[in-house]
């Protein structure tokens, strides 16, 4: 490629160009990251190979986006773990974490379903046999649909392992959330018990103070009654 206008136009359609091949003196194949371009009088002769390759390539592009989504999910799970690490600083952490875990759980289910659909779709693709003409043989060797299908199978299995890892992390975070919630409840119950004990002690002290006041009132009344009696009857108190 000469980095000129024609190459830029090709990049808009094919993405980054990987290679270009002469299939015959009059036929050219250009392979890009997002597609292929074939030109020449024999370009329509082996459409079955091209259609199979592009079908596999579309699944390859889907896996790239899928990997990005899984990476975003892993990052979200790491953020949740960080929130749980400082859960004592915010009393609303458990509620917020549970909302996020619910969202992540739905995402994991959807991702697992998508992988299942992708695996089934790969099973329905049968790479075409090798043609007998020279151009077809060369095109079959360059695109190598069988090898690409096998590679996609391996990538799907790798992605399945990654999604399973996210599910395991989600389960761990759910258990951590339950433990933290239990500890917070125990802390609240202990504070309530302590406050109740303080109230009971205060009530008992008030009751004792009331009893002492009643005794003092009786003593004061009796003393006052004796004084009145002494004064009324002129009893000498010496």
C-alpha positions in Angstrom: 0.0 0.0 0.0 1.2 3.5 -0.8 -0.7 5.4 1.9 -2.6 7.3 -0.7 -6.3 8.1 -1.3 -7.1 4.6 -2.6 -5.8 2.9 0.5 -7.7 5.3 2.7 -10.9 4.4 0.9 -10.2 0.7 1.3 -9.6 1.2 5.0 -13.1 2.7 5.4 -14.6 -0.5 4.0 -12.1 -3.2 5.0 -10.5 -1.7 8.1 -6.7 -2.2 8.5 -5.4 -4.1 5.5 -3.6 -7.3 6.3 -2.5 -8.5 2.9 -3.2 -8.5 -0.9 -2.9 -11.5 -3.2 -2.9 -12.1 -7.0 -5.2 -15.0 -7.4 -4.6 -15.0 -11.2 -3.1 -12.6 -13.7 -6.5 -10.8 -13.7 -7.9 -11.4 -10.2 -6.8 -9.7 -7.0 -7.8 -10.4 -3.4 -7.4 -7.8 -0.6 -7.9 -9.1 3.0 -8.7 -6.6 5.7 -9.5 -6.7 9.4 -13.2 -6.2 8.8 -13.7 -7.7 5.3 -12.3 -8.8 2.0 -12.3 -7.3 -1.5 -12.0 -9.5 -4.6 -11.8 -8.0 -8.1 -11.5 -9.6 -11.5 -13.4 -11.7 -14.1 -13.4 -14.7 -11.8 -14.5 -12.9 -8.6 -17.9 -14.5 -8.6 -16.7 -18.0 -9.4 -16.1 -19.0 -5.8 -18.8 -17.1 -3.8 -19.3 -20.1 -1.5 -15.8 -19.7 -0.1 -16.2 -15.9 0.3 -19.6 -16.2 1.9 -18.3 -18.8 4.4 -15.3 -16.7 5.2 -17.3 -13.5 5.7 -19.8 -15.4 7.9 -16.9 -16.5 10.1 -15.4 -13.0 10.0 -18.7 -11.5 11.2 -18.5 -13.8 14.2 -14.9 -12.9 14.8 -16.0 -9.2 14.9 -18.8 -10.1 17.3 -16.2 -11.8 19.6 -14.1 -8.6 19.7 -17.0 -6.6 20.9 -18.0 -9.4 23.2 -14.5 -9.3 24.8 -14.8 -5.6 25.3 -18.2 -6.1 27.1 -16.7 -8.8 29.3 -13.8 -6.5 30.2 -16.3 -3.8 31.2 -18.1 -6.3 33.4 -14.9 -7.4 35.1 -14.1 -3.8 35.8 -17.5 -3.3 37.3 -17.0 -6.3 39.6 -13.6 -4.9 40.7 -15.3 -1.6 41.6 -17.9 -3.5 43.6 -15.1 -5.3 45.5 -13.6 -1.9 46.2 -16.9 -0.7 47.6 -17.1 -3.7 49.9 -13.6 -3.0 51.2 -14.7 0.4 52.6 -18.2 -0.6 53.5 -17.8 0.7 57.0 -17.6 4.2 55.7 -21.0 4.3 54.1 -24.1 2.6 55.7 -25.8 2.5 52.3 -23.0 0.4 50.8 -24.8 -3.0 51.1 -27.9 -1.6 49.3 -25.9 0.0 46.5 -23.8 -3.1 46.1 -26.8 -5.4 45.9 -28.3 -3.2 43.1 -25.1 -3.4 41.2 -24.8 -7.2 41.7 -28.3 -7.6 40.4 -27.4 -5.7 37.2 -24.2 -7.7 36.8 -26.0 -11.0 37.3 -28.4 -10.1 34.4 -25.5 -9.2 32.2 -23.7 -12.5 32.9 -26.8 -14.5 32.0 -27.2 -12.6 28.7 -23.5 -13.1 27.9 -23.7 -16.8 28.6 -26.7 -17.0 26.3 -25.0 -15.2 23.6 -22.0 -17.5 23.7 -24.4 -20.5 23.5 -26.0 -19.0 20.4 -22.6 -18.3 18.9 -21.4 -21.8 19.5 -24.5 -23.2 17.9 -24.2 -21.0 14.9 -20.6 -22.2 14.4 -21.8 -25.8 14.3 -24.1 -24.9 11.3 -21.2 -23.6 9.2 -19.5 -26.2 7.0 -16.4 -25.0 5.2 -16.7 -25.6 1.4 -14.4 -28.2 -0.2 -11.3 -27.3 -2.0 -12.0 -26.4 -5.7 -10.2 -28.0 -8.6 -9.1 -24.9 -10.4 -5.9 -23.0 -9.6 -7.6 -19.8 -8.5 -10.0 -21.6 -6.3 -7.2 -23.6 -4.7 -5.3 -20.4 -3.9 -8.4 -18.7 -2.6 -9.2 -21.7 -0.4 -5.7 -21.8 1.0 -5.5 -18.0 1.7 -8.9 -17.8 3.5 -8.6 -21.2 5.1 -12.2 -21.3 6.5 -11.6 -24.6 8.4 -8.7 -23.1 10.4 -10.7 -19.9 11.1 -13.7 -21.9 12.3 -11.5 -24.0 14.7 -9.8 -20.8 16.0 -13.3 -19.3 16.7 -14.3 -22.4 18.6 -11.2 -22.0 20.8 -12.0 -18.4 21.4 -15.6 -19.1 22.3 -14.4 -21.7 24.8 -11.9 -19.1 26.2 -14.7 -16.6 26.5 -16.9 -19.2 28.2 -14.2 -19.6 30.8 -14.0 -15.9 31.3 -17.7 -15.6 31.7 -17.6 -18.5 34.2 -14.9 -16.6 36.1 -17.2 -13.5 36.3 -20.0 -15.7 37.6 -17.7 -17.1 40.3 -16.6 -13.5 41.2 -20.2 -12.5 41.4 -21.0 -15.4 43.8 -18.0 -14.4 46.0 -19.1 -10.8 46.1 -22.7 -11.9 47.0 -21.3 -13.9 49.9 -19.2 -11.0 51.0 -22.2 -8.7 50.9 -24.2 -11.2 53.0 -21.4 -11.4 55.6 -21.0 -7.6 55.8 -24.8 -7.2 56.1 -24.8 -9.7 58.9 -22.0 -7.8 60.7 -23.8 -4.5 60.3 -27.0 -6.0 61.7 -25.1 -7.4 64.7 -23.6 -4.0 65.3 -27.0 -2.4 65.2 -28.5 -5.0 67.6 -25.6 -4.5 70.0 -26.1 -0.7 70.0 -29.8 -1.2 70.6 -29.1 -3.6 73.4 -26.7 -1.2 74.9 -29.2 1.7 74.7 -31.9 -0.5 76.2 -29.6 -1.4 79.1 -28.9 2.3 79.7 -32.6 3.1 79.7 -33.3 0.3 82.2 -30.5 1.5 84.5 -31.8 5.1 84.2 -35.4 3.9 85.0 -34.1 1.9 88.0 -32.2 4.9 89.3 -35.2 7.1 88.8 -37.4 4.6 90.7 -34.9 4.4 93.6 -34.8 8.2 93.7 -38.6 8.3 93.8 -38.6 5.8 96.7 -36.1 7.8 98.6 -38.2 10.9 98.1 -41.3 9.1 99.5 -39.3 8.1 102.6 -38.1 11.7 103.1 -41.7 12.9 102.7 -42.9 10.5 105.4 -40.1 11.5 107.7 -40.7 15.2 107.1 -44.5 14.7 107.6 -43.9 12.8 110.9 -41.5 15.5 112.2 -43.9 18.2 111.3 -46.8 16.4 113.0 -44.8 16.0 116.2 -43.9 19.7 116.2 -47.6 20.6 115.8 -48.6 18.2 118.6 -45.9 19.6 120.9 -47.1 23.1 120.3 -50.8 22.3 120.7 -50.5 20.4 124.0 -47.6 22.4 125.4 -45.4 19.4 125.8 -41.9 20.3 127.0 -39.4 19.0 124.4 -36.3 19.4 126.7 
